[in-house]
Amino acid sequence: MFKRSKKITPFTLFLLLLLGGLFSACQKKEVADTIFTNGNIYTVDEKNPTAEAIAVLGERILAVGSNAEIEKLKGSNTKTVDLGGQFVIPGFIEGHGHYSGLGQSLINLNFLKSKSWEEIVQAVAERAKTAKPGEWIIGRGWHQEKWSSTPDRNVLGYPYHDELSKAAPNNPVLLSHASGHSLFANEKAMNLAGVSAETPSPLGGEIVRDNRGNAIGVFEERAMRVIYKVYQEYLETLSEEDRKKQWLKGIELAQKECLAKGITSFQDAGSSFTDLDWYKELAEAGKFDVRLWAMIRHSSKDMEGKLNSFPWINLGNHYFTVNGIKSEVDGALGSFGAWLLRSYQDKPDFEGQNTTSVEEVKKIAEMAREHKLQLCVHAIGDRANRVCLDIMEGELKKDPKGKELRWRIEHAQHLDPEDIPRFKKLGVIAAMQAVHCTSDAPFVVKRLGEDRARKGAYAWRSLLDAGAVVTNGTDAPVEDVDPLQSFYAAVTRKRADSGLVFFPEQKITREEAVYSYTMANAYAAFEEKDKGSLEKGKLADFVVLDKDLIKCGDEEILGTKVLKTVVGGKEKYVK
């Protein structure tokens, strides 16, 4: 019988030391870079809905829990931020906006708050004093249905161009409607575009004229191209360097505006290949503080052979993604562009505009499916939404993943009740903007009539009850990018200025409204594993507010202040 040696060989000693080191490494405590403590945190995480503190390591959440739990993750170099009991939620995700458009609206004339045509004319006259002869004066945000008075000379509430033309006789003027679906041009701009009594309205658009056939200055939907063409020719006289410089100035302003309003991610509803390349440069250079998810916006012809490099996912360390294609079926309700199943109440025998042919949208849908990109289609009117659902249904049947592709209808504003269950059935996301409901409320019944407005206008409650995914946003610069205004609209359906309540049976709860601006938007972009809730492993993107949006009174919502906006664990905005 052999006796076992009690001597430890060098090899055995090596193994013991190695195992001990591995055990020690496994036991080593993870240490946070930053801990945020003493918060009233609403996580949007069903497993852990409320918390007091968040630990951050790198750009991601290390843990969410009580002060005592998170304190254990503190090391000698850990930074501590006291939240002072304030309300914390995941960063707002703007679910549908126009990033460069927002930036330009902060540079150009902005009429979102203008209450009269006279006010707009005066602003143009002031700008004309400093503009060089021939320089274009650009503005956006006017809405004839929201003025306190209607000019005496008008067509369908639109004023004539005369006063605008006198205000800037030496400068072409282009003022986009708040919706972006019509524009106002002065005489100088129309002359440059060659507009005369003989100029025909294009298919899918209208040059608004008086009963004598004279153009009054308003161009709806596809007719806008008549003016945009000459404006584009003017821009092409500028160097690419100057154009890019102007664009970059707008992007910088848009980013600051978003951070100040608690927005940590922004879903851009349609950009050109040029803009996407410029965004890519910024992201890869580390110059983004707001995370951007974008849709490609071109005709099927312009996209042919150019989609093979897409999608772009999480460029610049999760700051830029291109994963969708944008198209549209109709225009906007305010400019009589929404495509309806029955005539407008206030424009008999007119059912709106089909702005992009159904065949073209079908081609784009095929391209989206073939290149594994999300299809995102603008549809406002009930006919437009039905046509859009029909196109999507036909195309989704061809793909084994079908409803899992998360195709989106952007706006989904006015629905026939029969079509509401189809969103859930097809897995189509209703990418809506609650603030449009209260913003448009004064004229919706006028356009649609009581019955259609009650049953299908901004039908948030009906869509959610039918099991659809409903997201939130502002469509900035169509509306102010402020999420709190859209949140208020979702839970009250009330106009803050007049107290008008728009069919309150379609209200949603506070919890549903927070979800619509966080997890729903993350899901709608295939980003729910990284965003939308505050839980371990996700990006440390959150906003600190001075009011508890779940518990505060309705009238406190609009007065809520953003105290901090945190992106990737770093404070990017502090009030």
C-alpha positions in Angstrom: 0.0 0.0 0.0 1.3 3.4 -0.9 1.3 6.3 1.5 0.1 9.8 0.3 2.7 12.4 0.4 1.8 15.4 2.6 4.3 17.6 0.6 2.7 20.3 -1.6 4.3 20.3 -5.0 5.0 23.6 -6.8 2.3 22.7 -9.4 -0.3 22.1 -6.7 0.7 25.4 -5.1 0.3 27.2 -8.4 -3.2 25.7 -8.8 -4.3 26.7 -5.3 -3.0 30.3 -5.9 -4.7 30.4 -9.3 -8.1 29.2 -7.9 -7.8 31.6 -4.9 -7.2 34.5 -7.3 -10.1 33.5 -9.4 -12.3 33.2 -6.3 -11.1 36.6 -5.1 -11.8 38.2 -8.5 -15.3 36.7 -8.5 -15.9 38.0 -5.0 -14.6 41.5 -5.8 -17.3 44.1 -5.4 -18.3 46.1 -8.5 -17.9 49.8 -7.8 -20.0 52.5 -9.4 -18.6 55.6 -11.1 -21.5 57.6 -9.9 -24.4 57.0 -7.5 -27.6 59.1 -7.6 -29.3 58.8 -4.2 -32.4 60.1 -2.3 -34.6 60.1 -5.4 -38.3 59.4 -5.9 -37.7 57.1 -8.9 -40.4 55.7 -11.2 -38.5 53.1 -13.1 -41.1 51.9 -15.7 -39.7 48.4 -14.8 -42.6 46.1 -13.8 -40.3 44.0 -11.6 -39.0 47.0 -9.6 -41.4 49.9 -10.2 -40.0 52.4 -7.6 -36.6 53.0 -6.1 -34.5 55.6 -4.2 -31.1 55.4 -5.9 -29.3 54.5 -9.1 -25.7 53.3 -9.6 -23.9 54.0 -12.8 -20.8 52.3 -14.3 -19.6 53.7 -17.5 -22.7 54.7 -19.5 -24.9 52.0 -18.1 -26.9 51.3 -15.0 -25.1 49.1 -12.5 -28.1 48.8 -10.1 -31.3 50.4 -9.1 -32.6 50.1 -5.5 -32.8 51.6 -2.1 -30.3 54.0 -0.8 -28.8 51.3 1.4 -28.4 48.9 -1.4 -26.8 51.4 -3.8 -24.5 52.7 -1.0 -22.8 49.3 -1.0 -21.6 50.0 -4.6 -19.7 53.1 -3.6 -16.0 53.1 -3.8 -13.3 55.6 -2.9 -13.5 57.4 -6.2 -17.3 57.1 -6.7 -19.1 60.4 -7.2 -22.4 60.9 -5.2 -25.3 63.0 -6.5 -28.1 63.8 -4.0 -31.4 64.0 -5.9 -33.0 65.7 -3.0 -36.2 63.7 -3.1 -37.1 64.8 -6.6 -39.0 62.8 -9.2 -36.9 60.7 -11.6 -38.1 58.8 -14.7 -36.3 57.4 -17.8 -35.3 60.1 -20.2 -38.0 61.2 -22.5 -37.8 59.7 -26.0 -39.2 62.0 -28.7 -41.2 59.5 -30.7 -41.6 61.5 -33.9 -40.0 64.8 -34.7 -37.7 66.5 -37.3 -34.3 67.1 -35.7 -32.8 69.4 -38.3 -36.2 71.1 -38.8 -36.3 71.8 -35.1 -32.9 73.4 -35.3 -33.8 75.6 -38.3 -37.0 76.7 -36.5 -34.8 78.0 -33.7 -32.8 80.1 -36.3 -35.6 81.2 -38.6 -38.9 83.1 -37.8 -41.1 81.0 -35.5 -44.9 81.5 -35.5 -46.0 78.7 -33.2 -47.3 81.2 -30.7 -48.5 83.9 -33.2 -52.2 84.9 -32.7 -52.8 86.9 -35.8 -51.8 87.4 -39.5 -50.8 91.0 -38.6 -48.3 89.7 -36.1 -46.7 87.5 -38.7 -46.6 90.2 -41.3 -44.9 92.5 -38.8 -42.3 89.9 -38.0 -41.5 89.5 -41.7 -41.2 93.3 -42.1 -38.7 93.5 -39.2 -36.6 90.7 -40.7 -36.7 92.4 -44.2 -35.0 95.5 -42.7 -31.8 93.6 -42.1 -32.0 91.1 -45.0 -30.0 91.6 -48.2 -32.0 92.1 -51.4 -32.8 88.7 -52.9 -32.2 86.9 -49.6 -35.0 84.5 -48.7 -36.9 85.1 -45.5 -37.9 81.8 -44.0 -40.4 81.0 -41.2 -42.6 78.3 -39.9 -45.4 77.7 -37.4 -48.4 79.7 -38.6 -51.9 78.2 -38.4 -54.9 80.1 -39.6 -57.3 78.1 -37.4 -55.4 79.3 -34.3 -55.5 83.0 -34.8 -57.7 85.2 -32.6 -59.3 86.8 -35.8 -59.6 86.0 -39.4 -58.5 88.6 -42.0 -61.4 90.2 -43.8 -60.1 89.1 -47.3 -59.6 85.4 -47.1 -60.2 82.1 -48.9 -61.0 79.2 -46.5 -59.6 81.3 -43.7 -56.3 81.9 -45.5 -55.4 85.6 -46.0 -54.3 87.1 -49.3 -50.5 87.7 -49.9 -50.9 91.5 -50.4 -49.7 92.6 -46.9 -46.9 90.1 -46.9 -45.7 91.2 -50.3 -45.6 94.8 -49.1 -43.7 93.9 -46.0 -40.9 92.4 -48.0 -41.0 93.6 -51.6 -37.3 92.8 -52.3 -37.1 89.5 -50.6 -38.8 86.2 -51.5 -40.7 84.9 -48.4 -41.5 81.3 -47.6 -43.5 80.6 -44.5 -44.4 77.0 -43.7 -47.7 76.1 -42.1 -47.3 74.6 -38.6 -48.2 71.2 -40.0 -45.5 71.5 -42.7 -48.2 70.6 -45.2 -48.8 74.0 -46.8 -46.8 77.2 -47.1 -47.4 80.9 -47.7 -45.3 82.7 -50.3 -45.2 86.4 -51.1 -45.4 88.0 -54.6 -41.6 88.0 -55.0 -41.3 84.3 -54.3 -44.3 83.5 -56.7 -42.7 85.6 -59.5 -39.5 83.7 -59.1 -41.4 80.4 -59.3 -43.3 81.6 -62.4 -46.7 81.3 -60.8 -49.5 82.7 -62.9 -53.2 82.3 -63.4 -52.4 79.5 -65.9 -50.1 77.5 -63.5 -52.0 74.2 -62.8 -52.3 72.6 -59.4 -50.2 69.4 -59.4 -51.7 65.9 -58.6 -51.9 65.7 -54.8 -51.7 69.4 -54.1 -53.4 72.7 -54.6 -52.5 76.3 -55.4 -55.2 78.0 -53.4 -57.0 80.6 -55.6 -59.9 83.1 -55.2 -63.0 82.9 -57.3 -61.3 84.9 -60.1 -58.5 82.3 -60.3 -55.8 84.4 -58.7 -53.3 82.7 -56.5 -53.6 84.1 -53.0 -50.1 82.9 -51.8 -51.0 79.6 -50.2 -49.7 76.3 -51.6 -51.0 73.0 -50.2 -49.3 69.6 -50.1 -47.6 68.7 -53.4 -48.1 72.3 -54.7 -45.5 73.4 -52.2 -42.8 72.0 -54.6 -43.5 75.0 -56.9 -42.0 77.3 -54.3 -39.5 74.9 -52.8 -37.9 74.4 -56.2 -36.8 78.0 -56.6 -35.8 78.1 -52.9 -33.6 75.0 -53.4 -32.0 76.7 -56.5 -31.2 79.6 -54.2 -29.6 77.3 -51.6 -27.5 75.7 -54.3 -25.9 79.1 -55.0 -24.4 78.8 -51.5 -21.3 76.7 -51.0 -21.7 73.3 -49.4 -19.5 74.6 -46.6 -21.9 77.4 -45.9 -25.0 75.1 -46.1 -23.4 72.6 -43.7 -22.4 75.4 -41.3 -26.0 76.6 -41.2 -27.2 73.0 -40.7 -24.7 72.4 -37.9 -25.8 75.6 -36.1 -29.4 74.3 -36.1 -28.3 70.8 -34.9 -26.5 72.4 -32.0 -29.5 74.5 -31.0 -31.8 71.4 -31.4 -29.6 69.4 -29.1 -29.6 72.1 -26.4 -33.4 72.5 -26.7 -34.0 68.8 -26.2 -31.7 68.4 -23.2 -33.3 71.4 -21.5 -36.6 69.7 -21.9 -35.6 66.3 -20.6 -35.2 64.5 -24.0 -32.4 62.0 -24.1 -33.3 60.3 -27.4 -35.0 61.6 -30.5 -36.7 59.7 -33.3 -36.1 61.7 -36.5 -39.1 61.3 -38.9 -37.2 61.5 -42.2 -33.8 62.7 -43.4 -32.0 62.8 -46.7 -28.9 60.7 -47.4 -26.8 63.9 -47.1 -28.2 64.7 -43.6 -27.7 61.1 -42.5 -24.0 61.2 -43.6 -23.6 64.5 -41.6 -25.2 62.9 -38.6 -22.9 59.9 -38.9 -19.9 62.2 -38.9 -21.1 63.9 -35.7 -21.9 60.6 -33.9 -18.6 59.0 -34.7 -16.7 62.1 -33.6 -18.5 61.9 -30.2 -20.4 65.2 -30.7 -23.8 63.9 -29.8 -25.3 64.3 -26.4 -28.9 63.3 -27.5 -29.2 59.8 -29.0 -30.7 59.9 -32.5 -32.7 57.3 -34.3 -33.6 58.2 -37.9 -35.7 57.3 -40.9 -34.5 57.6 -44.5 -36.7 59.9 -46.5 -36.5 59.6 -50.3 -38.6 58.4 -53.3 -38.3 54.8 -54.3 -36.3 55.9 -57.4 -33.8 57.9 -55.3 -33.3 54.9 -52.9 -32.6 52.3 -55.6 -29.2 50.8 -55.1 -28.5 53.0 -52.1 -29.9 50.9 -49.2 -27.4 48.0 -49.1 -25.3 49.7 -46.4 -28.3 50.1 -44.1 -29.4 49.7 -41.3 -26.8 51.6 -39.3 -27.1 50.5 -35.7 -25.7 52.2 -32.6 -23.0 54.2 -34.3 -20.8 56.4 -32.0 -21.4 54.2 -28.9 -25.2 54.0 -29.1 -25.7 57.6 -30.3 -26.9 57.1 -33.9 -29.1 54.6 -35.6 -30.8 54.5 -39.0 -33.3 51.7 -39.1 -36.4 53.0 -40.9 -37.8 54.4 -44.2 -40.4 57.2 -44.2 -43.2 57.7 -46.7 -46.6 59.3 -46.5 -50.1 58.8 -47.9 -51.8 62.1 -47.2 -51.3 65.6 -45.7 -52.7 67.4 -42.6 -56.2 68.1 -41.4 -55.6 71.8 -40.8 -54.6 72.4 -44.4 -57.4 70.1 -45.8 -54.8 67.6 -46.8 -55.9 64.6 -44.6 -57.4 62.0 -46.9 -60.9 61.1 -45.7 -63.4 58.3 -46.4 -66.1 61.0 -46.6 -66.0 64.7 -47.5 -64.9 67.5 -45.2 -67.7 69.0 -43.2 -66.5 72.5 -44.0 -65.3 71.8 -47.6 -68.1 69.7 -49.2 -67.3 67.4 -52.1 -63.6 67.4 -51.1 -62.0 64.3 -49.4 -58.4 65.6 -49.0 -55.2 64.7 -50.8 -53.5 61.4 -51.6 -50.0 63.0 -51.7 -48.0 60.0 -52.6 -49.5 57.4 -54.9 -50.5 54.1 -53.4 -48.3 52.3 -55.9 -45.3 54.3 -54.8 -45.9 53.6 -51.1 -46.2 49.9 -52.0 -42.8 50.1 -53.7 -41.3 51.7 -50.7 -42.9 49.0 -48.5 -41.3 46.3 -50.6 -37.9 48.0 -50.3 -38.2 48.3 -46.5 -39.1 44.6 -46.2 -36.3 43.5 -48.5 -33.6 45.6 -46.7 -35.0 44.7 -43.2 -35.8 48.3 -42.4 -38.9 49.5 -40.5 -41.6 51.0 -42.7 -42.9 54.3 -41.2 -45.8 55.9 -43.1 -47.4 59.2 -42.4 -51.2 58.9 -42.3 -53.6 61.4 -40.9 -57.1 60.9 -42.4 -59.3 57.8 -41.9 -58.9 56.8 -45.6 -55.2 57.3 -45.4 -54.9 55.1 -42.4 -57.0 52.4 -44.0 -55.0 52.4 -47.2 -51.8 52.3 -45.1 -53.0 49.3 -43.1 -54.0 47.6 -46.3 -50.5 48.1 -47.8 -48.8 46.9 -44.6 -51.1 43.9 -44.3 -50.3 42.8 -47.8 -46.6 43.2 -47.4 -46.3 41.8 -43.9 -47.9 38.5 -45.1 -44.9 38.0 -47.4 -42.5 37.9 -44.4 -42.2 35.0 -42.0 -41.7 37.5 -39.2 -44.8 39.5 -40.2 -46.1 41.5 -37.3 -42.7 41.2 -35.5 -41.3 43.8 -38.0 -42.9 46.6 -35.9 -43.9 48.7 -38.9 -45.3 52.1 -37.9 -48.1 54.5 -38.9 -46.9 58.0 -38.1 -49.7 60.1 -36.5 -52.6 57.7 -37.0 -54.8 60.7 -36.1 -58.2 60.0 -37.5 -59.4 56.4 -37.7 -62.5 54.6 -38.7 -63.5 52.6 -35.6 -63.4 49.4 -37.7 -59.7 49.8 -38.4 -58.6 50.3 -34.7 -58.3 46.5 -34.0 -56.1 46.0 -37.0 -53.2 47.7 -35.4 -52.9 44.9 -32.8 -53.7 42.2 -35.3 -50.9 43.4 -37.7 -48.5 44.4 -35.0 -48.5 48.0 -36.5 -47.4 50.7 -34.1 -49.5 53.9 -33.7 -46.7 56.5 -33.6 -48.9 59.3 -32.3 -48.5 62.8 -30.8 -50.9 63.6 -28.0 -50.3 67.3 -28.2 -51.8 67.4 -31.8 -55.1 66.5 -30.2 -55.4 69.6 -28.0 -53.6 71.8 -30.5 -56.1 70.9 -33.3 -59.1 70.6 -31.0 -60.6 74.0 -32.0 -61.1 73.0 -35.7 -61.4 69.1 -35.7 -65.2 69.0 -35.3 -65.5 71.8 -37.9 -63.5 69.6 -40.3 -64.9 66.2 -39.5 -68.3 66.7 -37.8 -69.2 65.6 -34.3 -69.6 61.8 -35.0 -66.3 61.2 -36.8 -64.4 63.3 -34.3 -65.9 61.6 -31.2 -65.4 58.0 -32.5 -62.0 58.2 -34.3 -60.0 61.4 -33.6 -56.8 60.8 -31.6 -58.3 57.6 -30.3 -55.6 56.8 -27.7 -57.9 55.0 -25.2 -59.5 52.9 -28.0 -56.2 51.9 -29.5 -54.7 50.9 -26.1 -57.8 49.0 -25.1 -57.5 47.1 -28.4 -54.0 46.1 -27.5 -52.1 48.4 -29.8 -48.7 49.9 -29.0 -49.1 53.7 -28.9 -46.1 56.0 -28.7 -45.9 59.7 -27.9 -44.0 62.8 -29.3 -44.6 66.3 -30.6 -43.7 66.3 -34.3 -41.4 69.2 -33.6 -41.2 71.8 -35.0 -44.9 71.3 -35.9 -45.4 71.7 -32.1 -43.0 72.7 -29.3 -40.7 69.8 -28.5 -41.6 70.0 -24.8 -42.7 66.4 -23.7 -44.7 67.9 -20.8 -47.2 69.5 -23.1 -47.8 66.3 -24.9 -48.0 64.4 -21.6 -50.6 66.9 -20.3 -52.6 66.4 -23.5 -52.6 62.7 -23.2 -53.9 62.6 -19.6 -56.3 65.6 -19.8 -57.3 66.1 -23.4 -57.6 69.7 -22.4 -56.3 73.0 -23.9 -54.5 75.0 -21.2 -55.4 78.4 -22.7 -59.2 78.0 -23.1 -60.1 75.0 -21.0 -61.6 73.2 -24.0 -61.7 69.5 -23.3 -61.7 67.3 -26.4 -63.6 64.0 -26.0 -62.2 63.1 -22.5 -63.3 59.4 -22.9 -60.0 59.0 -24.9 -57.8 60.1 -22.0 -55.1 57.7 -20.7 -53.6 57.2 -17.3 -50.5 58.9 -15.9 -48.7 55.5 -16.0 -49.7 54.9 -19.6 -48.6 58.4 -20.5 -45.1 57.9 -19.0 -44.9 54.5 -20.7 -45.8 56.1 -24.1 -42.9 58.5 -23.8 -40.3 55.9 -22.6 -40.8 52.1 -23.1 -43.3 52.4 -26.0 -40.9 54.6 -28.0 -38.0 52.4 -27.2 -40.0 49.3 -28.4 -41.0 51.2 -31.5 -37.3 51.5 -32.5 -36.2 48.0 -31.4 -34.3 49.7 -28.6 -36.1 48.3 -25.5 -33.1 46.4 -24.3 -31.1 49.6 -24.0 -33.7 52.3 -23.2 -37.1 53.1 -21.9 -36.8 51.9 -18.3 -34.3 52.2 -15.4 -32.9 48.8 -14.8 -29.5 47.1 -14.6 -27.6 46.9 -17.8 -29.6 49.7 -19.6 -28.2 53.0 -20.7 -28.1 55.5 -17.8 -30.5 58.0 -19.4 -32.9 59.7 -17.1 -34.5 63.0 -16.3 -35.1 64.7 -12.9 -38.3 66.7 -12.4 -39.6 69.0 -9.7 -43.1 67.4 -9.8 -44.2 63.8 -9.5 -46.0 63.2 -12.8 -47.8 60.2 -11.4 -49.3 62.0 -8.4 -49.3 65.7 -9.0 -52.5 67.6 -9.9 -53.4 68.0 -13.6 -52.7 71.7 -13.6 -49.3 71.2 -12.1 -48.0 69.2 -15.0 -47.4 72.2 -17.4 -45.5 74.0 -14.6 -43.2 71.1 -14.0 -39.5 72.0 -14.4 -36.7 69.8 -15.7 -33.9 70.0 -13.1 -31.4 67.6 -14.7 -31.1 65.6 -17.8 -28.7 62.7 -17.6 -27.4 60.9 -20.6 -25.0 57.9 -20.2 -24.7 58.7 -16.5 -23.4 62.3 -17.2 -25.4 65.4 -16.4 -25.9 67.0 -19.8 -28.3 69.7 -18.5 -28.7 71.2 -15.1 -31.1 74.0 -14.4 
